[in-house]
Amino acid sequence: MKLGMNLLLWTGGVTSEHFPLLARLKATGFDGVELPVFGRAPAEYKPIRAELDRLGLKCTTVTVLTKETNAISPDAATWQKAVEWLKTVVEINHILGAETVCGPFHSALGEFSGAGPTADEKKRSADVLRAAAEFAKQANLTMAVEYLNRFECYLVTTAAQAVELVKAVDHPNLRTMYDSFHAHIEEKDPAAAIRTVAPVLAHVHISENDRGTPGSGQVNWDDTFTTLSEVGYDGWMTIEAFGRALPDLAAATKVWRDLFPAPEDVYTKGIKFVREQLGGTSTRVG
């Protein structure tokens, strides 16, 4: 099992000013970090790779689609931009030496039609992801598409829908992931949801129901970790929490108040909690 920390708690774009943070996360015991990939040229990620290597940290990444790169847009030029962006993401991941890129890159984040997903939208998403996955194959990269709650997207909001999309894409480099925050909202039984995605599960986000410190809220962590163990999951477990440091992200994720005393509480208490869960000795975070 590899433990990571999502850097969206601090930034939407890692630069050299965040290198001391990387060192603190390494010292805390994380195996790697999850880097946001929301823009910039691939070459700009080379110094980050050098610092990760110097510290002995691995990485995964997270990306999204926007209105301008919406894979399910009826406009061919728009979904072609989605393909091109995801190809750039793959190139960036190759530079970073990342094993997995995750995120809701099946459709644009926060864009709604006012109705449920159509067959044409599902097909367009699958076609875009298939093209991107073929490019990812050349970089030995796994793409783990993420289902979100209904307030952030409408195309893929459950484990069953995520599996349906993966099957429609039908490519070995395109799989899905499990996020405890979204499952807490959308699933009747999160443990059953884990079993549903298990055959194509490539990544896990450890995220509390309020996006705060894992172990401090309502997620049924005992069932979550027990079921992940039962299905034999042995990949990355990345802590994901959001604060108010990034106004655009806070607005997108609807974070209007402080959910923890300081970011340090999230990663120090969070990693302790996850390790205790994995060891079967966990107690709730105070």
Residue pairs with C-beta under 8 A, 6 or more apart in sequence:
1 234
1 235
1 237
1 278
2 31
2 32
2 58
2 235
2 236
2 237
3 29
3 30
3 31
3 32
3 236
3 237
3 238
3 239
3 271
3 274
3 275
4 30
4 31
4 32
4 33
4 34
4 58
4 59
4 60
4 236
4 237
4 238
4 239
5 25
5 30
5 33
5 34
5 238
5 239
5 267
5 270
5 271
6 33
6 34
6 62
6 205
6 238
6 239
6 240
6 241
7 14
7 18
7 21
7 33
7 34
7 35
7 36
8 34
8 36
8 62
8 240
8 242
8 246
8 249
9 241
9 242
9 243
9 245
9 263
9 266
9 267
10 18
10 21
10 245
10 263
11 18
11 36
11 245
11 246
12 36
12 38
12 246
12 248
12 249
13 36
13 38
13 39
13 40
14 35
14 36
14 48
16 47
16 51
19 51
22 33
22 51
22 52
22 55
22 57
23 55
25 33
25 57
25 267
26 55
26 56
26 57
28 267
28 268
28 271
29 271
29 275
30 57
30 267
30 271
31 57
31 58
32 52
32 57
32 58
32 59
32 60
32 236
33 52
33 57
33 59
33 60
34 59
34 60
34 61
34 62
34 102
34 238
34 240
35 48
35 59
35 60
35 61
35 62
35 96
35 98
36 61
36 62
36 63
37 45
37 61
37 62
37 63
37 89
37 92
37 93
37 101
38 63
38 64
42 88
42 91
42 92
42 95
43 95
45 92
45 95
45 96
46 95
48 96
49 95
49 96
49 97
52 58
52 59
52 96
52 97
53 97
58 97
58 98
58 99
59 96
59 97
59 98
60 98
60 99
60 100
60 101
60 102
60 203
60 236
60 238
61 89
61 92
61 93
61 96
61 98
61 100
61 101
61 102
62 101
62 102
62 103
63 86
63 89
63 101
63 103
63 105
64 103
64 104
64 105
64 108
64 109
65 71
65 82
65 85
65 104
65 105
65 106
65 107
65 108
65 109
66 108
66 109
67 108
67 111
68 78
68 81
69 78
69 81
69 82
69 85
69 108
70 78
70 79
70 82
70 107
70 108
70 111
71 79
71 82
71 83
71 105
71 106
71 107
71 108
71 124
71 125
71 128
71 129
72 79
72 106
72 107
72 108
72 117
72 121
72 122
72 124
72 125
72 155
73 79
73 82
73 108
73 124
74 120
74 124
79 124
79 127
79 128
82 105
82 128
83 128
83 131
83 132
86 105
86 128
86 129
86 131
86 132
86 135
86 143
87 132
87 135
89 101
89 105
89 132
90 101
90 132
90 135
90 136
90 138
90 139
90 141
91 139
93 101
93 136
93 139
93 141
94 139
94 141
98 141
99 141
99 142
99 236
100 141
100 142
100 143
100 144
100 202
100 203
100 235
100 236
101 136
101 141
101 142
101 143
101 144
102 143
102 144
102 145
102 146
102 177
102 202
102 203
102 205
103 145
103 146
104 145
104 146
104 147
104 148
104 152
104 153
104 156
105 129
105 132
105 143
105 145
105 146
106 125
106 129
106 145
106 153
106 155
106 156
106 165
107 121
107 125
107 153
107 154
107 155
107 156
108 153
109 148
109 152
109 153
109 252
110 152
110 153
110 252
111 153
112 154
113 154
115 154
116 154
117 154
117 155
117 156
121 155
122 155
122 164
122 165
122 168
123 168
125 155
125 156
125 165
126 165
126 168
126 169
129 143
129 145
129 165
129 169
129 171
129 174
130 169
130 170
130 171
130 174
132 143
132 174
133 143
133 169
133 171
133 172
133 173
133 174
134 171
134 173
136 142
136 143
136 173
136 174
137 171
137 172
137 173
141 173
142 173
142 175
142 202
142 203
143 173
143 174
143 175
144 175
144 176
144 177
144 202
144 203
145 156
145 162
145 165
145 166
145 174
145 175
145 176
145 177
146 162
146 176
146 177
146 179
146 182
146 205
147 156
147 157
147 158
147 159
147 161
147 162
147 176
147 179
147 182
147 186
148 156
148 157
148 179
148 182
149 157
149 181
149 182
149 185
149 186
150 157
150 185
150 186
151 185
151 254
152 252
152 253
155 161
156 162
156 165
157 182
157 186
158 186
158 187
158 193
159 176
159 178
159 183
159 187
159 193
159 194
159 196
159 197
160 196
162 176
162 197
163 176
163 196
163 197
163 199
163 200
165 176
166 174
166 175
166 176
166 200
175 200
175 201
175 202
175 203
176 197
176 200
176 201
176 202
177 197
177 201
177 202
177 203
177 204
177 205
178 193
178 194
178 197
178 201
178 203
178 204
178 205
178 228
179 204
179 205
179 207
179 240
180 190
180 204
180 205
180 206
180 207
180 208
180 219
180 221
180 224
181 205
181 207
181 208
181 209
181 211
181 219
181 240
182 207
183 190
183 193
183 194
184 190
184 209
184 218
184 219
185 209
187 193
190 219
190 220
190 223
190 224
190 227
191 220
191 223
191 224
191 226
191 227
194 201
194 224
194 227
194 228
194 231
194 233
195 227
195 230
195 231
198 231
198 232
198 233
201 231
201 233
201 235
202 235
203 235
203 236
203 238
204 228
204 233
204 235
204 236
204 237
204 238
205 238
205 239
205 240
206 214
206 237
206 238
206 239
206 240
206 270
206 274
207 214
207 219
207 239
207 240
207 241
208 214
208 215
208 216
208 217
208 218
208 219
208 241
209 217
209 218
209 219
210 217
210 259
211 240
211 241
211 242
211 253
211 255
211 259
212 241
212 259
212 260
212 266
213 241
213 259
213 260
213 265
213 266
213 269
213 270
213 273
213 285
214 221
214 239
214 241
214 266
214 269
214 270
214 273
214 274
214 285
215 221
215 269
215 270
215 273
215 277
215 282
215 284
215 285
216 260
216 269
216 284
216 285
216 286
221 273
221 277
221 282
222 277
222 282
225 277
225 278
225 282
237 274
239 266
239 267
239 270
239 271
239 274
241 259
241 260
241 263
241 266
241 270
242 249
242 250
242 253
242 255
242 259
243 250
243 255
243 258
243 259
243 260
243 263
244 250
244 255
244 256
244 257
244 258
245 263
249 255
250 256
260 266
269 285
270 285
273 282
273 285
276 282
276 283
